[in-house]
Amino acid sequence: MFDGKIVLITGGTGSLGTALTKKILETNVTTIRIFSRDEWKQVQMESNFNDKRLRFFIGDVRDKERLSRALENVDIVIHAAALKQMPVAEYNPFEAVKTNIIGTENLIESCLDNNVETVLAIGTDKAVAPLNTYGATKLLMERLFVSANFYKGEHKTKFLCVRYGNVMGSRGSIIPVFVNQIKDKKKITITDPNMTRFNILMSEALNLIFRALKNGKGGEVFVPKLKAYRVGDIKDAIVEVSESKNEVETIPVRPGEKIHESLISFDELSNTFENEEDYIIIDKQIQNWFMNDIKFIKTKLNKQYSSDVVEIISKNELKELLIKENLV
């Protein structure tokens, strides 16, 4: 799907953007444009990849004019730019709105102005019945993308979303926090050990994005079928693999943080279909577009897709994953 195409990744210097770049460069893509604010990370990324198909654009999704220039002649956009650290968004809510909501609006309009073929946004489980500013802004991002399929008029641009939890070992997630505390000889801080989180590897996240780009018609939210882990189990697995003797300290749950996350709410089930690998949430207004698509069948889920009711990964399985993925 990337052969002969020009691809732009917003927030392209992050963990996901870097992994996407590596994967897409394995195809016959014509050009990948990296759009981000961090000049130093762009310099590092350019040096590490050393590939003439890469182009780097300093810019912010808040700046519509710069964004529109970067989108000239682009075929596919993957929208990964966001303020995503939950405590930061709680303390700076207006900044989160400017990037995650207004930045998304700028992207949608600029993609339409430049006749981009397909635009995919990276969503999060925090957007399901959000309790914090970050989740609320990402919910609106998702709704803007779905609604853009009606807003676009005669334009042929497709707007799609994927929705998943934290990528295992990604920057800012729980695993590097524990690992760094162990390396720095600090106390390992944990909130509720029974807290559950959906588990997705970077390779699984990339495959989900590729499936959505391949199968999406416009307006869908693709949600992977995942297992979950308990925070206490991931802490114990890291401690055992690293043979840590660090003390453990219990700390309060952060404001807006859920004990159990959900990837699909109960109210979304009536609009949810599935195939072998994913659930697909399709807005009622566009379900008629999919009537003849045999890849999707009505889901048999009868309760919300929540991390406290799905299969829990055992501590031993987590240890194997940590070693396999070289995360400890």
N, C-alpha and C positions, 0 to 999 in steps of 0.2 A: 504493500500500500504506500510505501515511501519512495519507491523507485521513481526517479526523475522529478521528485517533489522538492519544494522549498518549505522547510518546517521552522516555525518560531516557537521557542519555549520561554514563557515568562517565568521569572524566578529561576532561571536556568542554571544558576551556580549553586543551588541547594543540593541536598542529598539526592532527591528524586530527579532533579534536572540533570545532574551529572550522570546518574545511572541511565536515564533516558537517552542522553547524548551518546553514551558508549554503545547502547543497544542499537540505536538508529544508524549509527555510523557503520554498523555491520551490513546494512542494506546498501542499495545503489541510490541513496538519497543525493540530491544535487547540492543542497546547502542546508545547514542548521544554523539558525540565528539565535544567539543567546541574549535575552533581554533581561537586565537586572541592574540593581543600583550599586553593587559592590565592585569597584574597579580592581581591587587587589585579588579578589577571587576570580575575576575574569582573566587577569594576567596569569594566575596560577593554572587555571583551567586550560588556557591557550597553550601554555608551556607543556602541561602534562599530556594533552591529546596530540598536539603538533599535527593537526590535520587541516589541509587547505580548504576543506568543505565547511569549516566552522567560521562564523562571523560573530562579532561581539558588539552589542549595542548597550551603552550606558543609558539608562532611562528608568523611569518610574511609571507604573500603570496609572498614577494620578495625573500624569502629564499626557493628555490626549493627543496633542500635536506631535510629540515625539513618538508616541506609540503608533500613530497612524503612519508616520514615515517609515518606521521599522517594519510595518506590515505590507509594504508595497510588494506586489507579486508573490506573496506568501500563499501556499496552498493549504497547509495544516497548522493549527495553533494548539498547543497544549498549555493550559493556563494553570501554572503552579505557584504564581506569585501570591503571597499573603502575609499578613502579620498573624502568626499562628501560635505564639507562646501565650497560653491562657492567662497567666498572671499579668503579663505585659498589657494584654488587651483589656483586662479588668481595670488596670490603673490608667490606661490611655485609650478610653473607649472611642473618642472622636477620631483618633488616628486609625484605629481599626476600621471604623466606618469609611474613612477616606480611601484606604487601600482595598479592603475586602469587598466593599459595596460600590463606591463611586468608581474605583479602579476597574471593577467588573463591567460597570455600565460603559466606561470609556472603551474597554476592550470590545464589547459587543458592537458598539456603534462604529468603531474603527474597522472591525472585521467586515461589517456590512459595506462600509465605504470602499473597502479594498477588494470586495468580492472573494473573500477567503472561502474555500470549499467546506472545511470542517473545523469546528472549534470544540475542544474538550476541556472541561473544568475539573480540577481535582477537589473533591468534596471530602467530608469528614463525618464520622459518627457523632461528633459533638453537635452537628446540626439537627439531630433528631430530638425533638422536644428539648430545646436548648435551655440550660440553666446559667450560662455565662455569656459574656459579650462576644467572645470568639465564636461560639456555636451559633449565636443569633446572626452574626454577620455572614457566616458561611451558609446558613439556611437561606438568607436573602440572596446570596450569590447563586445558590442552586436554583432558586425560584426565578431569578433574572434570566438564567440560561434556558430554563424550560420555556419561559414566556417569550424569549427571543424568537422562538420558532413561529410565533404568531405575529410578533412585532416586525419581522423582517420583510413583510410584503412580498414583492416579486423576486427578491434575492434568493439564490439557491443555497445559501449557507446553512449547514446543519450545526445545531448546538446540542452538545451531549454533556453528561456528567458521569463521573464515577464517585462512589462513596465508600470509604473504608476507614479503619482505625489507624493508630500510629504504626509506622513501618518498624519492624523489629530492628533495633540498633541504630535507627536514624537519629540525626542531631536533635537534641532536646527531649528524646524519649527516655523511658525509665532505665533501660539497660546501661547506656553510657553514664548516667548519673551514678548508679551503683558502682560501676567499674571504676570511675574516677575517684569516688570516695574511698574505695579499697586501695587504689594506687597511692592516694595522698595520705593514707593512714588515718583517715577521719572516721567518725561514726557513720554507720549506714543508717540513713533516715528512711523510715517507712510509715505510711499512714495506716490504713486498714488492710491487714494481710489477706482478708477475704474479698477485697476489691477485685473485680474481674475486668479484663481488657481483651478485646479481639486481637488475635495474633495474625499478622501478615508479614511475609518476607518481602524484601525488595524485588526479588525475581517474580513473586506472585503479583505484586502491585504493577509491575511492568506488563506482565501478561494480561492483566485485567484491562489496562489502558489500551493495549493492542487489540484485544477482543472488542472493546467498545468502539474503537475507531473502525474496525472491520465490519461489525454487524449493525452499528447504530444508524437509524434513519433520521433521527432528530427529535429531541424532546425526552429521551429516556434517561433514567438514572440507573447505572449498572452497579450492583452490589454483590461482592463475591461471597461465596459460601465458605465461612471460616469457622475455626475452633477458637476457644478462648483460653486464657491462663489466669491463675490467681496471682496477685502481686506478691503474696507471701511465698509462693512456689518459685517465682522467677528470682526473688531475692535469695532463697535457699539454694537454688541451682547455681547461681553466680558464686555464692560463697563456697560451695563445695568444689566447683570446677577450679576456682582460683586459690583454694585452700586458705581462705581468709580467716584471720583471727580478730577482725575488727569488731568493736562493740556495735550493738544495734540500738537505735533510739526511735521511739514512737513519736510521731509528730501529728498535729491536727490535719484533717482533710482540708485542702485549700478551698476558698470560697468559689462556688460555682462548679465544683468537681463532683461528679456522680460516683456512687459506689459501683454501679453496673451501667455500662454503655449499651445503647441499642443502635442497630444498623437499619432497621425498618420499624416504624411505629405501628401500633395496632390499627390506626386509622388509615394507614397506607396499604394494608393488606388487600383491600378490595381492588386496588389498582396495580397489584404486583403479579408478575408472571415469572416464569423461570425456564432455564434450560439446564443442562447437566452441570454447568460450572457456576452460574450466576443467577441472582434474582434481578429482575428488570422492572423498575417502577415506571409505569406509563400513564401519564395524565389522561383522565377520561376524555378530554377534548380531542386527543389525537389517537385514541385507541383504534379508531376505524382505519388508520394508516397501516395497522398491523394485522388486520383480520385474516389475511392470507399468508401470514408468516408462520410456518410450522415449526420454526426453531423455538418459539416461545409458547409455553402452555400456562394456563392459570395456576398460580401457586396453590399448594395444599397446606401452606402454613396457616395455623389457626390462632396463633398468638404472636406478639411482637418478637422480632428477631433480636433477642437481647443476650448479652454475654454471660448472664447468670443462668440461662436455660440451655445453651448450646453445649456440645461436648467440651469438657475441660481437658487440656493437655496436662499430662502427668509431669511431676518434677524430673523424672528420668528422661522423658522425651525432651523437656526443655534443655537439660544438660547436653543431650546429643545435638540439639539445634544450635546451641551456643558454640559448641566446639566446631560443628560443621560449617557454620557461618563465620567462624573466626571472630566472635564478638567479645570474648574474654581473653 
